Amino acid sequence: MANFTKYETVEGVFYQNDDTGEQFQEYVNDSRYKAFKAELDAGTHTVVDFDPNSDEIKGNNERFWRDSELLESDLILLKALANEEGYNLGTVKTWRQELRDYPQQPGFPNNARPTRP
């Protein structure tokens, strides 16, 4: 039995095989969809609706944000080392550590993001 995730977007409904990663769109005239629908009706497959608000998806989004902030923090750290633009070195180092620790914090991904100095 294969497991599929159902995604609903503005372009339509998509299914993704959770094992192979294969994706296809729900088109009545698509032969792959027709075969899938027949197998689904026969109980061969299970389908789970995609939840964009799940902690897994929010966690991935927060990690992406954190990674972007860490990249930008490199330049801010260099400015702090050179005493440019009023950045305090200790504050920048603390912020960078908070960014690195962010995904391990209790309540992640639903807790507050580290604040940029």
N, C-alpha and C positions, 0 to 999 in steps of 0.2 A: 504494500500500500504506500502510495506517495502522499506527501503532505504539501499543500500549496498555501500560499498567503495571497489574499485578495486585496488589491489596491484600487481605490476609486479616486480618479484624478479628473481634471477638467477635460482631458483628452478621452476619457472613457474608463472602462474597467479592465484591469490587468491581473493576471495570475502569474505567480512565480513559484516554480518547483523549489521547495526548501532544501532539497538534496542536491540538485544539479545546477540551480540558479537560472535555469531556462525560463524565459518570460514570453508570454503571448497575450495579445489583447482579445477581449471578448467581442468578436464579430460573428454574427450569425452565419456568414458565408465563409468563414475561415475553417479550413478542414481540420486544423489542429484543435480549434475550439470545439468543433462538432464532435471530434473523437473524445476530447476531454469531458465534454458535457455528458456524453453517453456513459463514460466510465464513472463520472460523478454520480449520475442517476442510478447506476448499478451498485453504488457503495464502495467502489474501488479506491476512491480518493477522499481525503478530508480537506476542508478549506477553512482557514482562519482569517477573519477580517483583520486587516492592517490597522493598528491603532497609533496614529501619529502622536498621541499624548502619552504613550507608554513611557515608563521610566527608562527603558532601553533606548528608545529613540531620543528622548530628552537628554539622556546621559551622553549619547554620541554627539548631539548638537553642542552640549556644554563642553565636552572634550575638544571639539573643533574650535570653539570660541577660545578656550584656554590655550590651545596650541598657537592660535593666531596672536593672542596677547603675549605669549612667551617670545614669539619671534619679534614683535614690536618692542618688547622689554629689553632686547639686546641693545638697540639703539639708545633707549632711555638710560640704560646702565652706562653706556659710553659717555653720554652727556653728563651723567652724575659724576663719573670719574674725572671728567674735565671741568667740573663746576660750571657747566653751561645750563642755561634756561632755568636756573633755580632748583634743580633736582637735588634732593638730599640723598647721599649714597646709602645711608642706613635704611631710609624709608623705601628706596627702590629695591634693596636686597630683601627686605621683609616682604614686599609685595611679590617679588619673584618667587620666594619660598611659598607664600600663600597660593600662588598660581599652581606651583608643582604639587602642593598638598590638596588642592581643591577636590579632585575626584575621590579622595579617600575620606573626606569629611562626612560625619554622620548626616544623613538626610539628603546626600547627593542623589539626584541632580536637582532637588527642589529647594536647596538652601541658597543664601545670598552669594553672589559672585564677589571675588576679591575686588577691592576698589583701587583703581589706578591712581598713583600719587599725582 
